[in-house]
């Protein structure tokens, strides 16, 4: 019975944290404020050097607005070089 309780506690603790380092959490929060939507960085493990950025959109019109905003940011970045 005791081993069963320890396993349950460990799995509960594992699910409670996302395992992301504070810097990644800060970047997510910064992008969420900038884009006004949920942003999630997906990393294979907490100190990974590569991964994915996931952006939430709420309708097809919202996706169009997001794409235009990202394109403008890319054009502005290219023009400043």
N, C-alpha and C positions, 0 to 999 in steps of 0.2 A: 504494500500500500504506500509506503513512504517513497519508493522509487517512482511510482506513478505520479505522486504530487510534485516531485522534482522535475519530471519531464514536462508536466503541464506548466509549471512556473517558467521554465526555460523557454518554451515555445511562446508563451505570452510576452515575455521580455523581448524576445527576438522580433516579434511583430510590432511591438510598441515603438521601436526606433527605426528610422529609415537608413541608418548607417552612413549618412552623408557627412562629410567634413564641414565645419562651419563656413569655410570659404565658398563652398558650393551652395550652401543654403543662402548665403548672402547674395550670390549671383542670381539665384532663382528669385529672391525677393526684389532685387533691383530690376530685373526684366519684367516681373509682374507689375511693378509700379509703372514702368515705362510703357508697357504695352496694354495695360488695363485688362489683363486676363491671366488665367492660371498658366504658369510655366513650370515645367518639370525637367530637371536634368536627370537622365538615366545613365548610370554608370555600372559597368560589370562588377566593380568592387569599389569600396570607399576611396581608394587612392589611385584610381585608374587614370590614365593619360588620354583616354578617348571615350566617347560615349555619344549620346543623342540628346537633343533638346526637343521637348514636346510642348507644343503651343495649343491651347484650347481655343476653339471658335464656337460661336453660339448659333450661327445660321450661315447660309451660303453668302448672304450679303455681308455678314461680318467677316467671313473668310476673304471676300473680295477686298474689303477695306484693309484687312491685315496684310494681304499681298501687296496692295498699292503702297502701304506704309513701309513695308520691308524693301520694296523696289526703290522707293525714294531715298531711303537710308543708304542703300547700296550705291545709287547714282551719286549722292552727295559725297560719299566716301571716295568713290572713284575720281570725282572732279577735284577733290582737295589734294590729290597726289601730284 
